[in-house]
Amino acid sequence: MTLSQAAQAAIAASQRRDAVAPAAGAATLPVTRAMFDELMVPCYAPAGFIPVRGEGSRIWDQQGRMYIDFASGVAVSSLGHCHPAMIRALEEQARTLWHVSNWFTNEPALRLARRLTDATFAERVFFCNSGAEANEAALKLARRYAHDRSGPQRARIVSALNAFHGRTLFTVTAGGQAKYSSGFGPPPEGITHLRYNDVEALEAEFAAHGDEICAVILEPMQGEGGMTPGTPAYLQAARRLCTAHGALLVLDEIQSGMGRTGALYSYMQKGIVPDILTSAKGLGGGFPIAAMLTTAEAASAFSVGVHGTTYGGNPLACAVAGAVFDVVNTTEVLDGVRARHALFMEGLRAINARRPVFADLRGEGVWLGCELAEPWRGRAPAVMKAAGESGLLVLVAGPDVLRIAPSLVISLDEILEGLARLETALARALA
């Protein structure tokens, strides 16, 4: 084919691999917090300062002020900020292959899948981009599995009140919190919500509808729902009932997974094994990636074209996640998480002895809930704001519970400094 000289010149120019200058001023455009309110869809109410740099468990804002990070991006930055292993993996992969889609497979995805299956109950992996997508895939798989084996009538999903499973219409309905799901039109049908940790309610549900239930989806510990751990009796009852009635047990380990509770996945501490497990957040340590893990038997309900994703299994994401996995899945890190738990609990109890503001301190690993006592119910957001003013990033789990979810490798000095700043924030907010 003969091209005109102009076409050849245009193609040659577009093939330049040297850096293309950005639009004038794009990298130096002054940025203020007010721009958020001007430009962004109002789904969030971010803090008044803007983080610009992070290292380990420390963050600096535009004014150069340093904050201790007890939030880790909502339990995401499992190795803190700018961990050398993650940087190395990202830089190496960035020079080789970025994206090929799922019309092809790629080496980082297969290596990560092998790591995950070797370390867990799972035999098959589906990669996607977020916890919501992983849970969407899990619920679709559970329904398809039951449909193919028992018929369309077996589509009932049992979930827990105050759960959180994502923001798609399906997963937000499964979550059982009206504040997140109302106002979006008719929700997906066939989802029942029971009280968390209520074994009798679970048994009654199976007694009444066991032949209709395709799956039970639970968090081993409810995060958004108040940092409430699942009791062994409850989680084991869910496993027993699912097995007896041919339903699948889905464990949402979006937050509890990847070492946060002191095991690679929380189910490993509970004496149960799920049929499907979802993982995200800490899996990529800050790079968006999620995974649905399951058995070969359950996975067989999906076939080519039944479900999919554009970015799932992206080489960049899988390379970074592989580096995170290699650091987290070590005796040193997992034992260190349990040691940090003891230090956090000791420090929080000491604060409470000096200023009794907590009715309960609970949680596992470096995933802790501090429930405010009766006189300060509803003040958790105020404490979170005061913490920011005191140079500390913390989270809330509802209006009454402070949530602490730092890096798995946060240093001793950062823990102690952060607890001191938390005590200052409590004095400010609950005076």
Secondary structure, DSSP 8 states (H G I E B T S, - for coil): ----HHHHHHHHHHT--S----STTTTT----THHHHHHS-SS----SS-EEEEEBTEEEETT--EEEESSHHHHT-TT-BS-HHHHHHHHHHHTT-----TTS--HHHHHHHHHHHHHSS-SEEEEESSHHHHHHHHHHHHHHHHHHHH-TT--EEEEETT----SSHHHHHHHT-HHHHTTSSS--S-EEEE-TT-HHHHHHHHHHHTTTEEEEEE-SEESTTTSEE--HHHHHHHHHHHHHHT-EEEEE-TTTTTTTTSSSSGGGGTT---SEEEE-GGGTTTS--EEEEE-HHHHTT--TTTS--SSTT-HHHHHHHHHHHHHHSSHHHHHHHHHHHHHHHHHHHHHHHHS--EEEEEEETTEEEEEE-GGGTT-HHHHHHHHHHTTEE-EESSTTEEEE---TT--HHHHHHHHHHHHHHHHHHT-
